[in-house]
Amino acid sequence: ITTVFPATTVAATTSMLTGLNPYETGMLGWDMYYKDLDKTITVFMNSEKGDKDYKELPEAVEYNNKHMIRKSISKSINEQGVYKGYTLFPFGDNCYETVDEMFERIKSLCEEDGRKYIYAYDIEPDHTMHDIGCDKPEIKEIIEDLNKRIEKLSNELSDTVIFVVADHGHHNVENIFLDNYPDIVDCLKRNTSFEPRNVNFFIKDDKKEEFVYLFNKYFSKDFDLHTREDVINSKLFGDGKENEIYRDTLGDYLAIGITDKALLYTG
């Protein structure tokens, strides 16, 4: 099992839940440009990128509900009415509060009659890796603890198949701040989007040649720069039925990290 591109939360968890590619769901990254709003939005928060309070914008919620495809496999199963689908999260409606509770609910559901599909999401070790990196002893301890819990659960269940997957991997990075490159910032039409290692750039019409020159001058050792046409033709975000807002979200250039560097800008 491999992840999708980009191998990050918004794109990958949505693909895990729906069985669709980012190209189909329209969920392409943590931050996305919403054309109808003319704003760059932090997708899961429905807030404008850079808003430290994560104030939810009703128009962002409306845009997401209208255009993005997020119908889960569980919901499709339940609509068929033959078997049952369940999703377990530590947030949202009917959420579990502890990891112990998550495992207890999985076991309880499995012991009920009938065939069923259960998607259970735990924030670890992703949450802690974002804070301290992916190579600390604490991470190993978290993974070993989860592994023991899953093995115990597996031994207590019958006629059950368990898949343990991550939506994406982790890699320790060194941040580069675009504010330190005012000549590049001067080329930008709006805020960057998608991800710090998969950076989506909208460039002023009269600055495109200059941007390409400057970007390669500063960052060619750490990032590959692709044109909008390259991205579309390569089907980088997967195949299937193209989401109606897919091309609206794509900037003029996409920079993909090839080393341990990340590019950060406002927000």
C-alpha positions as CSV (number, residue, x, y, z in Angstrom):
1,I,0.0,0.0,0.0
2,T,1.4,3.4,-1.0
3,T,0.1,6.9,-0.2
4,V,-1.2,9.5,-2.7
5,F,0.4,12.7,-3.8
6,P,0.8,14.9,-1.9
7,A,1.6,12.5,0.9
8,T,0.1,14.7,3.5
9,T,-3.0,14.8,5.8
10,V,-5.7,16.6,3.8
11,A,-5.1,14.7,0.6
12,A,-4.2,11.3,2.1
13,T,-6.8,10.9,4.8
14,T,-9.5,12.0,2.4
15,S,-8.3,9.3,0.0
16,M,-8.3,6.7,2.7
17,L,-11.9,7.6,3.7
18,T,-13.3,7.9,0.2
19,G,-11.2,5.5,-1.9
20,L,-10.7,8.3,-4.4
21,N,-7.6,10.2,-5.6
22,P,-7.0,13.8,-4.6
23,Y,-7.6,14.6,-8.3
24,E,-11.1,13.3,-7.8
25,T,-11.9,14.6,-4.3
26,G,-10.4,18.1,-4.9
27,M,-8.6,17.9,-1.5
28,L,-5.1,18.7,-2.6
29,G,-3.3,20.1,0.4
30,W,-3.4,21.7,3.8
31,D,-3.9,25.2,2.3
32,M,-5.8,25.7,-1.0
33,Y,-6.8,28.7,-3.1
34,Y,-10.6,28.9,-3.3
35,K,-11.3,30.8,-6.5
36,D,-14.9,31.8,-5.7
37,L,-13.7,33.4,-2.4
38,D,-10.4,34.7,-3.9
39,K,-8.8,33.5,-0.6
40,T,-6.2,30.9,0.4
41,I,-8.0,28.6,2.9
42,T,-6.6,26.2,5.5
43,V,-8.9,23.4,4.4
44,F,-9.7,21.4,7.5
45,M,-10.1,24.5,9.6
46,N,-12.2,26.4,7.0
47,S,-10.1,29.5,8.0
48,E,-8.0,31.9,5.9
49,K,-4.3,30.9,5.8
50,G,-2.4,32.9,8.4
51,D,-5.3,33.4,10.8
52,K,-3.8,32.2,14.1
53,D,-7.2,32.0,15.7
54,Y,-8.5,29.7,12.9
55,K,-11.7,31.6,12.6
56,E,-14.1,29.5,10.6
57,L,-15.5,31.2,7.5
58,P,-19.0,30.1,6.6
59,E,-18.3,30.8,2.9
60,A,-15.3,28.4,3.1
61,V,-17.5,25.7,4.6
62,E,-20.0,26.3,1.8
63,Y,-17.4,26.1,-0.9
64,N,-15.9,22.9,0.5
65,N,-19.3,21.2,0.8
66,K,-20.3,22.3,-2.7
67,H,-17.1,21.2,-4.5
68,M,-15.1,18.7,-2.6
69,I,-16.0,15.0,-2.6
70,R,-15.7,13.6,0.9
71,K,-18.4,10.8,0.9
72,S,-16.8,8.0,2.9
73,I,-16.8,4.3,2.1
74,S,-18.6,3.8,5.4
75,K,-21.5,6.0,4.3
76,S,-21.7,4.2,1.0
77,I,-21.9,0.8,2.8
78,N,-24.7,2.1,5.0
79,E,-26.6,3.5,2.1
80,Q,-26.7,0.0,0.5
81,G,-28.3,-1.3,3.7
82,V,-26.8,-4.8,3.6
83,Y,-23.8,-4.4,5.9
84,K,-22.7,-1.6,8.3
85,G,-19.9,1.0,8.1
86,Y,-18.4,2.8,11.1
87,T,-15.9,5.6,11.6
88,L,-14.2,6.3,14.9
89,F,-12.4,9.6,15.4
90,P,-11.1,11.5,18.5
91,F,-12.9,14.6,17.3
92,G,-16.3,15.5,15.9
93,D,-19.6,13.9,16.6
94,N,-19.7,10.7,18.7
95,C,-15.9,10.8,19.2
96,Y,-13.9,8.6,21.5
97,E,-11.9,10.3,24.2
98,T,-9.0,8.0,24.9
99,V,-7.1,5.3,22.9
100,D,-8.4,2.7,25.4
101,E,-11.9,3.7,24.4
102,M,-11.1,3.5,20.7
103,F,-9.9,-0.1,21.1
104,E,-12.9,-1.0,23.3
105,R,-15.3,0.4,20.8
106,I,-13.6,-1.5,17.9
107,K,-13.8,-4.8,19.9
108,S,-17.5,-4.2,20.8
109,L,-18.5,-3.4,17.2
110,C,-16.6,-6.5,15.9
111,E,-18.5,-8.7,18.4
112,E,-21.9,-7.6,17.0
113,D,-23.6,-9.7,14.5
114,G,-23.2,-9.1,10.8
115,R,-20.4,-8.0,8.5
116,K,-19.0,-4.6,9.0
117,Y,-16.3,-2.1,7.9
118,I,-14.7,0.0,10.7
119,Y,-12.4,2.9,10.0
120,A,-10.6,4.0,13.2
121,Y,-8.3,7.0,13.3
122,D,-5.7,7.7,16.0
123,I,-3.8,11.0,16.0
124,E,-0.6,9.3,17.1
125,P,2.3,9.1,16.3
126,D,1.5,11.8,13.7
127,H,0.7,14.4,16.3
128,T,3.8,14.0,18.4
129,M,6.1,13.7,15.3
130,H,4.9,17.1,14.1
131,D,6.0,18.6,17.5
132,I,9.3,16.9,18.1
133,G,10.3,15.2,14.8
134,C,10.2,11.6,13.7
135,D,13.4,10.2,15.2
136,K,13.0,10.7,19.0
137,P,12.7,7.9,21.6
138,E,9.2,9.1,22.5
139,I,8.0,8.2,19.0
140,K,9.4,4.6,19.2
141,E,7.6,4.3,22.6
142,I,4.3,5.4,21.1
143,I,4.6,3.0,18.1
144,E,5.5,0.1,20.4
145,D,2.5,0.8,22.7
146,L,0.1,1.0,19.7
147,N,1.6,-2.2,18.3
148,K,1.0,-4.1,21.6
149,R,-2.5,-2.8,21.8
150,I,-3.3,-3.9,18.2
151,E,-1.7,-7.3,18.7
152,K,-3.8,-7.8,21.9
153,L,-7.0,-6.7,20.0
154,S,-6.1,-9.1,17.1
155,N,-5.8,-12.0,19.5
156,E,-9.2,-11.3,20.9
157,L,-11.1,-11.1,17.6
158,S,-12.2,-13.8,15.2
159,D,-13.2,-13.7,11.5
160,T,-11.7,-10.2,11.3
161,V,-9.1,-8.7,9.0
162,I,-7.1,-5.8,10.5
163,F,-5.1,-3.3,8.3
164,V,-2.8,-1.0,10.1
165,V,-1.8,1.9,7.9
166,A,-0.5,5.5,8.1
167,D,-2.0,8.0,5.7
168,H,1.6,9.3,5.0
169,G,5.2,9.1,6.4
170,H,7.3,11.8,8.1
171,H,10.6,13.3,7.4
172,N,12.5,15.8,9.5
173,V,13.0,19.1,7.6
174,E,14.9,22.4,7.7
175,N,12.7,25.4,7.0
176,I,13.4,28.1,4.5
177,F,11.4,31.3,4.9
178,L,10.4,33.1,1.7
179,D,10.3,36.4,3.5
180,N,14.1,36.2,3.4
181,Y,13.9,36.4,-0.4
182,P,12.0,39.7,-1.2
183,D,12.8,39.4,-4.9
184,I,10.8,36.1,-5.1
185,V,8.0,37.5,-2.8
186,D,7.7,40.4,-5.3
187,C,6.7,37.9,-8.0
188,L,3.8,36.4,-6.0
189,K,0.3,37.2,-6.9
190,R,-1.1,35.7,-3.7
191,N,-0.1,33.5,-0.8
192,T,1.4,30.1,-1.4
193,S,-0.7,27.0,-0.9
194,F,-0.8,23.2,-0.7
195,E,2.2,22.2,1.5
196,P,5.7,23.4,2.6
197,R,7.3,20.6,0.5
198,N,4.8,20.8,-2.3
199,V,4.5,24.5,-2.8
200,N,1.9,26.0,-5.1
201,F,2.8,29.4,-6.6
202,F,0.5,32.0,-8.3
203,I,2.8,34.4,-10.1
204,K,2.1,37.9,-11.5
205,D,1.8,37.8,-15.3
206,D,4.8,40.0,-15.9
207,K,7.0,38.2,-13.4
208,K,6.9,34.6,-14.6
209,E,10.3,34.5,-16.3
210,E,11.9,36.3,-13.4
211,F,10.3,34.0,-10.9
212,V,11.6,30.8,-12.7
213,Y,15.1,32.3,-12.9
214,L,15.2,33.4,-9.2
215,F,13.6,30.2,-7.9
216,N,16.1,28.0,-9.7
217,K,18.9,30.3,-8.6
218,Y,18.1,29.9,-4.9
219,F,16.3,26.5,-4.6
220,S,17.1,24.2,-7.5
221,K,19.2,21.9,-5.3
222,D,16.3,21.3,-3.0
223,F,13.2,21.6,-5.2
224,D,12.1,20.6,-8.6
225,L,9.9,23.3,-10.3
226,H,7.1,22.2,-12.5
227,T,4.7,24.3,-14.7
228,R,1.0,24.1,-14.3
229,E,0.9,22.2,-17.7
230,D,3.4,19.6,-16.3
231,V,1.3,19.0,-13.3
232,I,-1.9,18.5,-15.3
233,N,-0.3,16.3,-18.0
234,S,1.5,14.1,-15.5
235,K,-1.6,13.3,-13.5
236,L,0.5,13.9,-10.4
237,F,-2.6,14.0,-8.1
238,G,-4.0,10.8,-9.5
239,D,-6.5,9.9,-12.2
240,G,-10.2,9.2,-12.4
241,K,-12.9,11.9,-12.8
242,E,-11.4,15.4,-12.5
243,N,-12.9,17.4,-9.7
244,E,-14.6,20.6,-10.9
245,I,-12.3,22.9,-8.9
246,Y,-9.0,21.1,-9.6
247,R,-7.6,23.5,-12.2
248,D,-8.8,26.5,-10.3
249,T,-6.6,25.5,-7.3
250,L,-3.5,25.0,-9.4
251,G,-1.1,27.9,-9.5
252,D,1.4,28.7,-12.3
253,Y,4.2,26.6,-10.8
254,L,4.5,23.8,-8.3
255,A,7.8,23.2,-6.4
256,I,8.3,19.7,-5.1
257,G,10.9,19.0,-2.4
258,I,13.7,16.6,-3.2
259,T,15.9,17.0,-0.1
260,D,15.1,17.8,3.5
261,K,14.0,21.4,2.9
262,A,10.6,23.0,3.4
263,L,9.4,26.4,2.0
264,L,7.3,28.5,4.4
265,Y,5.4,31.8,3.7
266,T,2.7,33.8,5.4
267,G,0.7,31.6,7.7
